[in-house]
Amino acid sequence: MTPRILIAGRDEQQRQWLRHHLQTLWPDAEPPSLDLDQFERQRNDITRRNYDVVLLCARFARDAGGSCEGIEWLRQLRRQRLLPPLIMVATDGNELTAIRASRLGAAAYLPRDLLDAQLLGRTLRKVLHASRRRARRLASATRRRGDLVPPGLDIPHYTLLRQIGRSARASVWLAHSAALQRPVALKISEPGDGEPGDVQQFAREYAAIAALRDPAIVDIYDYGVHEGREFLAMEYFACGDLKQRLLHPLSSDEAVTYARRIAAALRVVHDAGILHRDLKPPNVMLRPDGSVVLIDFGLAKHMNANTHSTAIGVLRGSPYYMSPEQVQGRELDARSDQYALGVVFFEMLAGHKPYTGVSAMDLMQQHVSGERPPLPPHLAIYEPLLSRLMARDREERCPDMHAVLTELIQLAAMSAVTRDADAA
């Protein structure tokens, strides 16, 4: 079957080259060729009902962190529902911009300087095959999901596949995005109870995450409200979270590595003037390469906003990881996230949480006045930093996450020297 392919770009000669090679691959093909102004005017009509693939020719910056034509197009198009798979034909750019393009929804990234007819043909067949395979899986999942998805959870343009998390305020589903043609984590609010603070809670989370563009912060794709329920579509992590990883013991080196990566992510958050306020292992996701990603900014606030932890009698956050000042409802700052990191660090090193109790109030009281158990003797090298991170008086903690990260890097180096000396 001849695929329906659209070509768009500024360079007419390049578009003609692509059109010629498409007709070599599929003699019956008559692919439309649009300049970018025409593409902009018609893009809302470019859907999978009309096309199987879009070849978009654009210029990319060599600086992966900078803005450029290709990245801006991807950011705009990712919001478009039912967009066909998008293959970027990139002028300039590099390996990092290719990764960035993939994260923004590109099905493939082809450097213009390396592109030939063979590479174009292989890539197109691969993308078309993957698209058809996803469509078959989606159709199968749609037939089965009627028994799995409760009434009232249908979100337009998303197919819910299975529930992967739940709290009193929201459920989180593995879902298929029709716009991105990929799996996403779809967070859907529970029906509101009329509490004023709950209105547009996800909108605040969306705004907080959107302000943080970094690989260590979850990618967020979409926000909306449907039939009174807010929803957020975010990056899905097949490797799970740190809580699942902690079901298996970590070595001290692994604990330090994870703590260092979490501290680096928090440094990004704090440098943007934001407090996370709910750091805990379930909110630290893992990628296949072992890097970490912070999620769930539902309690995040700007440091210049009112950062009192909660109204009296209303619990926000996990009592296992709350700082003393958060428990007491006092104003918070970046050192409150530092305390939560200390609790997570202790748990990674010791294999258990520092405080337990029969109730949330019991747990919270221990953060305020309980005695933290020491680490086992063979982990004593980590006690000085842990004591600073979990100091009850925040003035005794490290001044900021930059200092925490420096100390963790030094600890990793000291541990390596000690290990080498023991081996000798």
C-alpha positions in Angstrom: 0.0 0.0 0.0 1.4 3.4 -0.9 1.7 5.5 2.3 0.2 9.0 2.5 3.2 11.3 3.1 3.3 15.1 3.5 6.5 17.1 2.9 7.0 20.5 4.5 10.0 22.9 4.7 11.5 26.2 3.5 13.9 24.8 1.0 12.0 23.9 -2.2 15.0 22.1 -3.7 15.2 19.9 -0.6 11.4 19.2 -0.8 11.8 18.2 -4.5 14.7 15.8 -3.6 12.5 14.1 -1.0 9.5 13.9 -3.3 11.7 12.3 -6.0 13.0 9.6 -3.6 9.5 8.9 -2.2 8.3 8.3 -5.8 11.3 6.0 -6.3 10.2 4.0 -3.2 6.5 4.1 -4.1 5.9 4.9 -7.8 2.2 5.7 -7.2 3.1 8.3 -4.5 2.0 11.9 -5.0 3.2 13.5 -1.8 2.1 17.1 -1.3 4.9 19.6 -0.8 4.3 22.7 1.3 6.4 25.6 2.4 6.3 26.3 6.1 3.8 29.2 5.7 1.4 26.9 3.9 2.1 24.2 6.5 1.3 26.7 9.3 -2.0 27.6 7.7 -3.1 24.0 7.1 -1.6 22.2 10.1 -4.9 21.8 12.0 -6.2 19.8 9.1 -3.1 17.5 9.0 -4.2 14.4 10.9 -3.8 10.7 10.7 -7.1 10.5 8.8 -5.3 12.3 5.9 -1.6 11.3 6.2 0.5 8.4 7.5 3.7 10.4 8.0 4.9 14.1 7.9 8.4 14.9 6.7 9.2 18.3 8.3 12.5 20.0 7.2 13.7 22.5 9.8 16.9 24.1 11.1 18.2 23.0 14.5 20.7 24.9 16.7 24.1 23.3 17.5 23.5 24.4 21.1 21.2 21.7 22.4 19.8 24.0 25.2 18.9 26.8 22.9 15.8 27.6 21.0 15.6 27.0 17.2 13.1 26.5 14.4 12.9 22.7 14.7 12.4 22.7 18.5 9.8 25.5 18.3 7.9 23.5 15.7 7.9 20.4 17.8 6.7 22.3 20.8 3.8 23.7 18.8 2.9 20.4 17.1 3.0 18.3 20.3 -0.2 20.1 21.4 -2.0 19.1 18.1 -4.4 16.2 18.5 -4.2 13.3 16.0 -1.0 14.5 14.4 0.6 11.8 12.2 4.1 10.5 13.1 6.6 13.3 12.5 10.0 12.7 10.9 12.4 15.7 11.3 14.9 16.3 8.5 17.3 18.5 10.4 19.7 21.1 9.1 22.6 21.6 11.7 21.9 20.2 15.1 23.8 17.3 16.8 23.2 14.2 18.9 21.8 16.2 21.8 19.3 18.0 19.6 18.3 14.6 18.2 17.5 13.4 21.8 15.6 16.6 22.5 13.6 16.2 19.4 12.7 12.6 20.3 11.6 13.7 23.8 9.3 16.4 22.2 7.6 13.7 20.1 9.5 13.3 16.8 9.2 9.7 15.5 12.7 10.0 13.9 15.4 12.6 13.4 17.4 12.5 10.1 20.5 14.9 9.8 20.3 16.5 6.3 24.0 16.1 5.7 23.8 12.3 6.2 20.6 11.7 4.5 20.5 9.5 1.4 17.7 7.5 -0.3 18.6 4.3 1.6 18.4 5.9 5.0 15.2 7.7 4.1 13.6 4.5 2.9 14.7 2.5 6.0 13.5 5.2 8.3 10.1 5.6 6.6 9.4 1.9 6.6 10.4 1.6 10.3 8.2 4.5 11.3 5.2 3.2 9.3 5.6 -0.3 10.7 5.8 1.0 14.3 2.7 3.3 13.7 0.6 0.4 12.3 1.7 -1.9 15.1 0.7 0.7 17.7 -2.6 1.1 16.0 -3.3 -2.6 16.3 -2.2 -2.7 19.9 -4.4 0.3 20.7 -7.4 -1.3 19.0 -6.9 -4.4 21.0 -6.5 -2.5 24.3 -9.6 -0.4 23.5 -11.7 -3.6 23.1 -10.5 -4.8 26.5 -10.5 -1.7 28.5 -14.3 -1.5 29.0 -13.9 -3.9 32.0 -11.0 -2.0 33.5 -11.8 1.7 33.3 -14.5 3.0 35.7 -17.2 5.2 34.2 -16.4 8.9 34.1 -12.7 8.5 33.3 -12.8 8.9 29.6 -10.5 11.7 28.5 -10.7 12.7 24.9 -7.7 11.7 22.7 -6.3 9.4 25.4 -6.9 5.6 25.8 -6.5 4.4 29.3 -4.7 1.1 29.5 -4.1 0.3 33.2 -4.0 2.1 36.5 -0.5 2.6 37.9 -1.1 4.8 40.9 -3.8 6.3 43.1 -4.2 8.8 46.0 -7.1 10.5 47.6 -6.8 13.3 45.1 -6.0 11.6 41.8 -5.5 8.4 39.9 -2.6 7.8 37.5 -3.0 5.7 34.4 -0.8 4.3 31.7 -2.5 5.8 28.7 -1.9 6.1 24.9 -1.8 9.6 23.6 -3.4 10.0 20.1 -1.5 13.2 19.6 2.0 11.9 20.5 1.4 8.4 19.4 3.2 7.1 22.5 2.5 5.9 26.1 2.1 8.6 28.7 1.3 8.8 32.4 -2.2 10.4 32.6 -3.0 11.9 36.0 -6.8 12.4 36.5 -8.3 14.3 39.5 -10.9 12.8 41.7 -14.3 14.6 41.7 -13.9 17.8 43.7 -15.2 18.1 47.2 -15.8 21.8 47.0 -12.6 22.8 48.9 -11.4 26.1 47.5 -7.7 25.0 47.6 -8.5 22.1 45.3 -9.7 24.2 42.4 -7.3 23.9 39.5 -4.6 22.1 41.6 -3.2 20.4 38.4 -3.0 23.8 36.7 -0.5 24.9 39.4 1.4 21.7 39.0 1.5 22.2 35.2 2.8 25.8 35.7 5.5 24.6 38.1 6.8 21.8 35.8 6.5 23.9 32.6 8.9 26.4 34.2 11.5 23.6 34.7 13.1 22.4 31.4 15.7 19.9 32.5 16.2 16.1 31.9 15.9 15.6 35.7 12.4 17.0 35.7 9.4 15.1 34.3 8.3 16.1 30.8 4.7 17.4 30.8 2.7 17.2 27.6 -0.8 18.3 28.2 -3.2 19.9 30.7 -7.0 20.2 30.6 -10.3 19.8 32.3 -12.9 17.4 31.1 -16.4 17.0 32.7 -15.2 18.7 35.9 -12.0 16.6 36.2 -8.5 18.0 35.7 -5.9 15.9 33.9 -2.2 16.0 33.2 -0.4 14.0 30.6 3.3 13.4 31.5 6.3 11.3 30.6 5.9 7.6 31.4 8.7 5.7 33.1 8.7 2.0 32.3 11.6 1.4 34.9 9.4 2.5 37.8 10.4 4.6 40.8 12.9 4.6 43.6 10.4 3.0 46.0 10.3 -0.1 43.9 14.1 -0.1 43.6 14.3 0.0 47.4 12.6 -3.3 47.6 16.1 -4.6 46.8 19.1 -3.5 49.0 21.4 -0.8 47.6 25.1 -0.7 48.1 26.4 2.5 49.9 27.9 3.6 46.6 24.6 3.2 44.8 22.9 5.2 47.7 25.4 8.0 47.3 24.9 8.0 43.5 21.1 8.2 43.8 21.4 10.9 46.5 23.8 12.9 44.3 21.4 12.7 41.3 18.4 13.7 43.4 20.3 16.6 44.9 21.3 17.8 41.4 17.6 17.7 40.4 16.6 19.6 43.5 19.2 22.2 42.7 17.5 22.8 39.3 14.2 23.2 41.1 15.5 25.5 43.8 17.5 27.6 41.3 14.2 28.3 39.6 12.8 29.6 42.9 10.5 26.6 43.5 10.1 24.3 46.5 9.1 20.7 45.8 7.6 20.0 49.3 6.8 16.4 48.6 10.1 14.6 48.0 9.9 10.8 48.6 10.9 7.6 46.8 7.6 7.3 44.8 8.3 10.7 43.4 11.7 9.8 42.1 11.4 8.0 38.8 14.2 6.0 37.1 15.3 5.9 33.5 17.1 2.9 32.0 20.5 4.5 32.3 20.0 4.9 36.1 19.3 8.7 36.0 16.5 10.1 38.1 13.6 12.3 37.3 11.5 14.2 39.8 7.7 14.0 39.5 4.6 15.2 41.3 4.8 18.9 41.8 1.3 19.1 43.1 2.5 20.7 46.4 5.3 22.8 44.8 5.3 26.5 45.5 7.5 29.5 44.6 9.8 30.5 47.3 8.4 34.1 47.3 4.9 32.8 47.8 3.3 31.9 51.1 5.0 28.6 51.9 3.3 27.7 55.2 3.0 23.9 54.9 -0.7 23.5 55.5 -3.8 24.7 57.2 -4.3 23.4 60.7 -5.7 19.9 60.6 -5.0 19.4 56.9 -2.1 17.1 56.1 -0.1 17.7 52.9 2.8 15.5 52.0 4.0 12.2 53.5 4.6 12.1 57.3 7.6 9.8 56.7 9.6 12.6 54.9 8.3 15.8 56.5 10.7 18.3 58.0 10.1 19.5 61.5 9.0 22.9 60.3 6.6 21.3 57.8 5.1 19.3 60.6 4.7 22.4 62.7 3.0 24.4 59.9 5.8 27.0 59.8 7.1 28.8 56.7 9.2 26.6 54.5 12.4 27.2 52.5 14.7 25.1 50.3 16.2 23.5 53.4 12.9 21.7 54.0 13.4 19.7 50.8 17.0 19.1 52.0 15.6 17.4 55.1 13.4 15.1 53.0 16.5 14.2 50.9 18.2 13.3 54.2 15.4 10.9 55.1 15.5 9.3 51.7 19.4 9.1 52.0 19.0 7.3 55.3 16.5 4.9 53.9 18.7 4.1 51.0 21.7 3.5 53.2 20.1 1.6 56.1 17.4 -0.2 54.2 14.6 1.2 56.4 13.0 4.5 57.3 14.5 6.4 60.2 11.1 6.9 61.9 8.0 4.7 62.1 4.8 5.0 64.1 1.3 3.7 64.6 -0.2 6.9 63.3 0.7 9.9 61.1 0.7 12.1 64.2 3.1 9.8 66.0 5.4 9.9 62.9 5.3 13.6 62.7 6.1 14.1 66.4 9.2 12.0 66.0 10.5 14.4 63.3 10.1 17.2 65.8 11.4 15.5 69.0 12.4 11.9 68.3 15.9 10.6 68.3 17.1 9.5 64.9 18.7 6.0 65.0 22.4 5.9 63.9 23.6 4.2 60.8 25.3 0.8 61.2 29.1 1.2 62.1 30.3 0.4 58.6 28.3 3.4 57.3 29.7 5.9 59.8 31.4 7.9 57.1 28.0 9.1 56.0 26.8 10.2 59.5 28.2 13.8 59.4 26.4 14.7 56.2 23.2 12.9 57.3 23.2 14.8 60.6 23.4 18.1 58.7 20.7 17.1 56.2 18.3 16.0 59.0 19.1 18.6 61.6 16.0 19.7 63.4 17.1 23.3 63.4 17.3 24.3 59.7 20.1 26.8 60.4 22.3 23.7 61.1 21.6 22.2 57.7 23.7 22.9 54.6 23.1 26.4 53.2 21.7 25.2 49.9 21.6 22.2 47.5 24.8 23.3 45.8 26.6 22.6 49.1 24.8 19.3 49.5 25.9 18.2 46.1 29.5 19.2 46.7 29.5 17.1 49.9 28.0 14.1 48.2 30.6 14.3 45.4 33.4 14.4 48.1 31.8 11.5 49.9 31.8 9.4 46.7 35.5 10.2 46.2 36.4 9.4 49.8 34.5 6.1 49.5 36.4 5.2 46.4 39.7 5.9 48.0 38.8 3.8 51.1 37.7 1.0 48.9 40.9 1.1 46.9 43.0 1.1 50.1 41.1 -1.9 51.4 41.6 -3.7 48.2 45.4 -3.0 48.3 
